[in-house]
């Protein structure tokens, strides 16, 4: 079915990173797709018989893509801070995750969706445990996502032995092969938690289904040293030797890369999820984003998990990504707002297997967000793109649409009961605190 056709108009439309903003702009929506974009006057004249909805004094822009996170870890926000990655993981996160429960993951994922919608995220990439429960939360809320069960050599509280995790991954790949909003990924956690034999099995599964492989890689100096000690190669070369360095590989962090590794990633078509705030908080370092972009690497933007960031605000992440590189290179022209916006929209959508998202143009999916321009901190509007990247924060989002369906209107969720989520999360926190006292 074609679906209802109507016009949305607003004070500003930002169609894409490489398109100029349109003042007094409008979108023609039909069902789940965008059919036209232009000035309000032009679209109303061309389609005078269609209903028109005035969104008011807002900036409409393509939904943002959070290209790497562990969404249910909202339940661990603030549990352990100011620690190096390996201490944080092995002394705090892994021990408490050994007691993880499916319902914790479900409510943590719903809380994460609420948080991401308020920062304009319409699509996210999740690697975690009990992933079928994350999928349930995604389907119920109507958001778009690329999802995969985290795979480890050691037993997982989600699936038990590794073979069961591999079987679960295959089952999900079969069941969601044609889902309009969900792509299933194959998600080995890291080279230090997955043996070469495990990574080979994962590669074969991904090849059978044409699936994306998502892995943490070259996040810290210690990871690189451990990989060299174990296998005689740095992480990038290690994955290359196992046949995993392909256009279907999406890696998170990529902080510790040599010039040669950057060139190799570009040649192989590997995509990178840049997570600047998490890398800063964990003291992991600063990824070489200008060099990656210059080499032709597909770079995307992610928050990482809300236990290591400690939020899922991709609006804030855009600002941090831009300012960090400017300060590092002492050059205000490095990683300009337009480029950061590209990473957070079109590049993220392509990397996660949603090439018809990330732009507000004819034929693209109707995934869009509106930003409140009546706020003092978003006034005046000299340059809408600059305002979005350098001034906007979570909470300034008014409306969110995914696949032509409103998920949030005038700041109110339509597909999730926010108060119920808060009550359930309070119960989960009490259970976690009881476990920690034992």
LUMLUMZA-174443 format. One record per residue: residue in one letter; y negated, z, x negated of N, C-alpha, C in turn. Coordinates in steps of 0.02 Angstrom, whole numbers, plus 50000, padded with zeros to 5 digits. Layout:
BEGIN
aYZXYZXYZX...
//
This chain:
BEGIN
x500605000049958500005000050000499375000049956x498874996349978498264995749938497865002149937x497865005949991497485012149992496785011150017x496475016650036495785016650062495295014150009x494805010150032494285007749986493615010850006x493255013449956492615016649970492205016749906x491565018449914491095018649857490895025849843x490915027649779490645034049756490005032649717x489455035949735488845034949697488615041549667x488245041149612488005047149577487385045449538x487045050649514486425049449475486575045949409x487175047249380487365043849318488115042449317x488295036549291488995034749278489055033049204x489545036049170489705034449100490395031149101x490425024349102491065021049112491565021849055x491325021948993491775022248936491365023548873x491715024848819491385026548756490955020848729x491155014548745490795008748718490385005148772x490255008548827489835005748880489215010048889x488665006848908488055010548918488085014448984x487795020348986487765024049049487365020249102x487555021149165487215017849220486855023049263x486205022749263485815027249306485845024749378x485905029349426486005027549496486605022749500x487165025149472487765020949468488265022349524x488765017849528489265018549581489935015749557x490465018249590491145015949577491445013749644x491815008249642492205006149700492925008349688x493185012649731493855015349724494295012349779x494895010149759495395008149808496055011349790x496285016049833496905019549818496855023449754x497305021949707497315025549644496935022049588x496595016449604496275012549552495525011549563x495195009849508494485007949511494445000349518x494064998049567494004990849579493354987949552x492844992049544492204989549518491774995449496x491314994049450490824998949428490154995349417x489614998549437488954995449429488414999849458x487844996849470487305000749501487465001849574x487185007149602487285008549673487035002849717x486455000249700486164994849739486624988749739x486884987049680487314981149674487954981949715x488294987549709488934988449744488854989049819x488324992349841488214992949914488044986149944x487684982049907487524975249932488164971049936x488584971449886489204967449884489714969849935x489734976349947490244979249992489894983350047x489474979950085489054983350134489444986450192x490064984350201490464986950256490874993150238x490824995350175491245000950152490865007550157x491245013150169490925019750169490685021550100x490135025450098489835027550034489815035150033x490055038049978490005045349968489535046649911x489025050749923488535052549872488755058949837x488925058449773489135064349735488545068449711x487945065749717487345069649701487135069149629x486805074349606486505074449539487025076449487x487475071749474488025073049427488105067049380x488445068349324488665063149279489415062149291x489605055949307490315054249317490575051149253x491135053649228491415050949166492185050849171x492515046949127493255046749129493545053649113x494095055249147494425061649133494615062249059x494525068249032494695069548961495445070448953x495685069148892496395069548876496485074748821x496835080248837497005085348788497665083348755x497625080548695498195077048664498685081648628x498565088048628499065092748601498915099848624x499395102748659499335109748677500015112648693x500025119148704500605122848728500345126748788x500295123348844499915125848901500125132748925x500775134248933500965140748960500775146748916x500565145348854500385150848809499725154048828x499445152048886498885155948914499085163248922x499725164548934499965171448944499935175548880x499865172148822499825175648758499125175448728x498635173348767497955172848742497715179748717x497515180048653497265186248625497805191148604x498435189048608498995193548590498985195248515x498835190348473498805191448401498295186748372x497795189448340497255185348313497115186848240x496715182448209496485183348140497065183848090x497555179248100498155179248058498305172148035x498605171347976498825164647954499375162048001x499475155448002499945152348048500635155348044x500935155747985501625157947979501705165247998x501225169447981501245176548002501185176948077x500715173248105500605173148178501235170948214x501565165648189502165163048221502755167948215x502915169648153503545173348141503505180748157x502925183748153502865190948165502665192648237x502375187748272502125189348339502375184548392x502255178048384502395173248437503155172248447x503525170548394504245169548402504595175748430x504435181848406504775187748434504655188648509x504025187948531503905188848603504185183048644x504205177048614504495171348650505245171948658x505565176148618506285177148626506445180348694x505935183448725506015186548792505715182248848x505515176148830505155171848877505565170548940x505225170148996505555168849060505255162749094x505665159449134505455153249167504835154349210x504825159949248504255161049292503615162449253x503675165449193503085166349152502775159549134x503225154949115503005148249095502675144649154x502965145249212502705141949272501995144349287x501895150849290501225153449306500735152349249x500975152849186500545151349129500305144149130x500755139549150500565132549154500055131349209x500155134749266499665133949321498975136549301x498975142249266498335144849241498015139849193x498425136849150498165131949102497855125849138x498185123549190497925117849228497245119549258x497195125549287496545127649315496005127549260x496165130249203495685130549148495485123549123x495985119149117495835112449092495435108349142x495595109049206495205105349256494465107349253x494335113649241493635115949237493275113449175x493645110749127493315107649069493405100049069x493585097249127493605089949134494225086549109x494765090249097495385087249073495795084949133x495965078549134496395075849187497095074149162x497195074349096497845072749066497945077049005x498545079848997498675083948938499375082748911x499465084448848500095083748812500365090848799x500965092148823501235098948816501915098848782x501995103048732502635104448700502755112048706x503245113948746503385121048751504105122248772x504255128048799504925130148820504955130548896x505565130248923505645129948996505215124449025x505225118548993504765113249012504875110749085x505475111149113505535109349184505065113449229x504905119449209504445123649249503725121449238x503565118849179502915115849168502845109549211x503385105649213503385099649254503265101449328x503595106749351503485108949420502755110449433x502435114049386501725115749394501295109449394x501465104649351501085098449347501145094449412x501755093949439501845090249501501485093549559x501485100049562501165103549617500405103049614x500125102749554499395102549547499115095549546x499535090449532499315083549534498975081049472x499015084849417498695082649355499165077649320x498905074149270499305069249231499515072549165x500135071049141500355074549081500915070749045x500935071748979501495069748937501825076248914x502475077048929502795083648922503455083048885x503625088348848504275088448814504485095448796x505135096648800505425103148781505405103848706x505135109448681505125110748609505835111748582x506005108148529506685108248502506685111548433x507175116048423507235119848361507975120048340x508095121248276508785122248253509085128648281x508685133848287508925140248312508935140348389x509325144748420509365144948493508685146248525x508585143048582507965143748619508075147848682x507585152048702507655155648765507655150948825x507415144848815507385140148870508035136648885x508405134748832509015130848842509615133348803x509525138148758510085140548718510185136548655x510785133948645510945130248584510595123448583x510485120848523510115114548514510405108848555x511065108148557511365102548593511165102648667x511095108648695510875109048765510145106848772x509745108248721509055105948721509005098448717x509435095348676509445088048672509675084948738x510185088148769510425085648833509885086248887x509515091948885508965092948933508435087448924x508275085948862507775080748849507995074048877x508625072248867508875065948894508855065948970x509035071549000509015072049073508315071049100x507825074049066507125073249088506895066049078x507095062949024506905055949012507175051349067x507785052749090508085048649144507725050049210x507615056349225507345058249291506625056249302x506235055649247505515054349254505325047549224x505805043149221505685036649188505125032749221x505055033149287504555029049322504035033349359x503945039449337503465043849370502745041549355x502315041049406501635038449394501185043049353x501345049649353500895054449321501205057949261x501855057249251502205061049198502575056449151x502445057249086502845054149033503225059648996x503865058548984504265063448947504285061448873x504145066248829504175065248757504785068848728x504955067148667505475070748629505095074948577x505205081548578504755086148543505095090748493x505265088248434505465092948381504865097148360x504975103548350504395107948336504055106148271x504425106048216504135104748150504685103448100x504495101148040505005099747989505305106247961x504955111847970505225118247945505645121947997x505685119348058506125122248109506655117348133x506635111248108507125106148127507415102848064x508065103148056508395100347997508375092747999x508515089447943508565082047944509075079547995x509635083048002510145080948050509865081248121x509495086548136509185087248203508675081648214x508275080248164507765075048172508075068148181x508645066948149508995060548160509245059948231x509515065348258509745065348328509165063948375x508605067148360508005066248401507755059048397x507765056148338507555049148330507995044548372x508655045748373509105041448411508975041948486x508845048048510508675048848581508035045048598x507535045948557506885042648569506965035048569x507375032448523507475025148520507835022648582x508315026448608508685024248667508225023448728x507725027848732507295027848792506595025148779x506455023048718505785020648701505265026148709x505465032348694505035038148706504615039848645x504055043148657503625045848604503945052048575x503915052648508504115058748474503475062548456x503465068948474502865072948460503075078948417x502725079948361502915085148313502295087848277x502315094348259501805097148214501955094648144x501435092348109501565089548042500975090647996x501145092747934500645093647881500055097847906x500225103447939499705107747967499395112247915x499795114547867499545119247816499815117447746x499505120247695499745119447627500445122347619x500565128147650501225131347645501775126947674x501625123547730502135119047760502305113447711x501795110647680501915105247632502335107647574x502165113547546502535116247489503265117747508x503365120447568504045121947590504455115647599x504145110347625504495103947635504695100947567x504235101247519504385098647451504945102647420x504925109347429505435113747400506125112247430x506145111247496506785110047530507065103147520x506625098047526506865091147530506615086647475x506175089247431505935085147376505405080147397x505155080747457504645076047482504125079947523x503525077147528503025079747572503215077947645x502925081247694503145080147764503115072947788x502585069347770502525062347793503095058147765x503215058747700503755055047668504435057247695x504495063547710505115066247738505275062847805x504795062547849504905059147913505025051747904x504685048747855504785041647842505505040347819x505765044747778506455043847753506965044447809x506775047747864507225048747921507115043547976x506665038747963506545033448011506115035248070x505725040648063505315043048119504585040848116x504385037948061503675036148053503555029248084x503475029248150503395023048187502805023548235x502675018248272502145018248322502275022748381x502895025348386503065030048439503005037348417x502705038548359502625045348334501915047848346x501875053848375501225057048388501255063848354x500845064748301500875070948262500265075348276x500395081848274499855086648286499615089448219x498965089948211498605093248157498455088648098x498965086748057498855082148001498265084247958x498245090647940497695093347899497795091547826x498415092147802498555091147730498835084147718x498395079247712498605072347700498285069647637x498665065747599498385062147542498115055347565x497755051947522497495045247539498075040547556x498615040947516499185036647527499525038047594x499555044447613499865046247676499445043747735x498785044147729498355041647781498455034147790x498485030447735498595023247739499275021647770x499785025547753500455024447781500465025747856x500145031047878500105032447950499775026747987x499255024047958498905018347989499355012247994x499705010747940500145004847939500705005447990x500955011448000501525012448045501295013548118x500655014048130500415014948199500505021848227x500565026848183500645033848204499985036448233x500025040448286499415043548313499385050848293x498775053448287498655060248264498255064048316x498475070148332498095074548376497705079448332x497045078648331496595082848292496425089048333x496545095048305496425101348340495965105748299x495325104148295494875107448247494795114948257x494735117248319494605124448329495205128748311x495805126548329496405130148310496495130148235x496375124448203496435124048130495945128748095x495345129348123494855133848095495055141148105x495275142748166495435149748182496025152348141x496525147948130497105149948091497005149048016x496415146647997496265145747926496695140347894x496905135447934497355130247909496985124947868x496345124047884495955118947848495625114147896x495355108747868494985103747907495295096947895x495505093747948495815087147942495295081947921x495535076847886495095071647857494995066047909x494635067547961494575062948017494185056547998x493615056847964493275050547946493715045847906x494105048547859494555044247819495105041247862x495375045147909495885042447953495615036847995x495035037848024494735032648067494575026448026x494315027347966494155021647923494775017647905x495345021047899495975017747882496305014447942x496075016248002496365013348063496875017548097x496915024048080497375028548114497115029948184x497565029948233497365031948302497305039448304x496695041948311496565049148313496395051148384x496675056748406496545059448472496285066548464x496125069848519495845076548515496255081348559x496415087148530496785092248567496505099148553x496695103848596496475110748586496985114948549x497615112648545498185116848527498275122048582x498705127048571498845131848624498285136948634x498255139748694497735144748708497865151548676x498405152148638498515158248599498275157448528x498075151448508497845150348440497165147048437x496835146448495496195142848496495585147348508x495505151048560495955153448612495795150748681x495585144548686495445141748752495685134548755x495615131548815495825124648827495235120248845x494655122048819494025118648835493935112548790x494105106648816494045100648775493325098348768x492885100348814492175098948805491925102348741x492095108748734491895112448674492225109348611x492845107148619493205104248562492865097948537x492585093948582492215087948561491625089848516x491245094748538490665096948499490875099548431x491395103748430491645106548366491865100948319x492245096148346492505090648305491935086848272x491405085548310490845081748282490455085848231x490285092048247489865096148203490235097948138x490885099048143491265101148085491235095848030x491345089548048491345084247998490645082947970x490135083648013489455082747990489275087847936x489475094147949489335099347901489735098547837x490375096647845490805095847787490555090247741x490335084747770490115078947731489365079047718x489015083947747488295084347740487955077847760x488205075147816487965068647840487955068847916x487375068847948487345069348021487595063148057x487705057648020487945051548053488715051248058x489055055848024489785055948025490045058148094x490545054848119490875056348183490355057448238x489995052248257489485052748309489785054148378x489365055948425489585057848492490015052448524x489825046148516490185040648547490905040348522x490995041448456491665041248426492095047148451x491805053048454492175058848478492395057948550x491965055048591492125053748660492705048748666x492725043948620493275039148619493935042748605x493935047348557494545051048540494795055148599x494325057948638494495062448692494655058848757x494595052248759494735048448820495225042848807x494975037048789495395031148783495955031848731x495785034548672496295035148620496845040148640x496645045648670497145050448693497595047548746x497315043948793497705040948847498215036048819x498005031948773498465026948743499025030448704x498855035448665499355038948625499885042248668x499695044548728500165048048771500525043348820x500405036848813500765032048855500445030648922x499775031648927499415030248988498845025348974x499005019148957498495014348936497995012348991x498155013849054497695012149108497235017949125x497175022749080496725028449089496225028749032x495705032849040495225033748986494585029748992x494545025449044493945021549056493835020949131x493215020349151493055019049221492875011649228x493385007549235493305000349239493804997449288x493684991449310494134988049357494844988049330x495314989949372496014989949354496264996349323x495805000749304496015007149274496145012249330x496535017249312496705022549359496075026649375x496035028949437495455032949457495545040249437x495465041449372495465048149343494745049449320x494395053649355493685054549339493465061749351x492895063349319492615070149321491865069649333x491585074649366490855074949374490575081249342x490005080449311489675085949275489015087649311x488895094049322488305096349359487675095649317x487235091049336486615089849298486025094049323x486165098549370485625102949394485585109349353x486065110349308486075116449267485515116349215x485215122049199484695122149147484925119649080x485565121249062485815119148996485995111748994x485975108249051486115101149053485495097249077x484915100049064484275097049083483815096849022x483475091349009483455084949046483995080249021x484035074349053484535069349034484195063548998x484135064148933483885058548893484445053648877x485025056448860485605052448841486225055848870x486525053148923487105056448955487685057748908x487825052948863488385053848817488255059548769x487665059848741487485065348697487525072048734x487285072148796487305078248837488015080648847x488465075948860489165077648873489495080648811x489385077648753489725079848692489405086048662x488745086348661488415091748624488175097548667x488135096748733487855102048775488335104848827x488805100748851489225102848907489755107848885x489935112248931490465117248920490885117848983x491475120848976491885122249034491485126249085x491575124749148491205128049200490655123749229x490455118549192489935113949216490235108149256x490905107949259491245102649297491225104249371x491065099249411491005100049484491615097449521x491805091249505492355087949540492845084849489x493485084449509493985081249467494445077049512x494535070749493494995066249528495525063649480x496145063449502496705060549464497085055749510x497175049549486497565044649524497275043649595x496615044149600496285043149664496295049049711x496555054749688496585060649731496145066149702x495745069249744495325074849722495755081049709x495705083749649496035090049632495545095849635x494905094349627494375099349631493765096249662x493465099749710492845097449742492345103149743x491745101549719491195106449718491415113149688x491805112749635492025118649599492625122349628x492915119749683493475122949716494115118849706x494655122249687495295118749679495595117049747x495885111049751496195108849814496955108949811x497235109349751497965108849743498285115149714x497885120149701498155126349673497745132249699x498085137749713497755143949737497575148149676x496955147749656496735151049594496835158549598x496705161649654496785168849661497515170849654x497965166949683498685168449676498895167949603x498635162949568498795162249497498575168449458x497975170749471497715176649436498145182849450x498365183749512498785189449529499455189049493x499755183049493500405182149460500345183149385x499805180749356499705181649283499635189049266x499305192849308499245200149296499935203349295x500385201049338501065203649339501435201849274x501345195649252501665193349190501425197449131x500775198749128500485202649073500775209749072x500865212749130501165219449132501875219249104x502245214149119502935213549093502925212549018x502465208448992502415207348920502235213948884x501765217648911501565223948879502135229048879x502535228948931503115233448933503605231648878x503715225148868504165222948815503905224748746x503255224048736502965225448670502995232848653x503015237148704503045244348691503745246648671x504245242448685504935244448670505085244048596
//
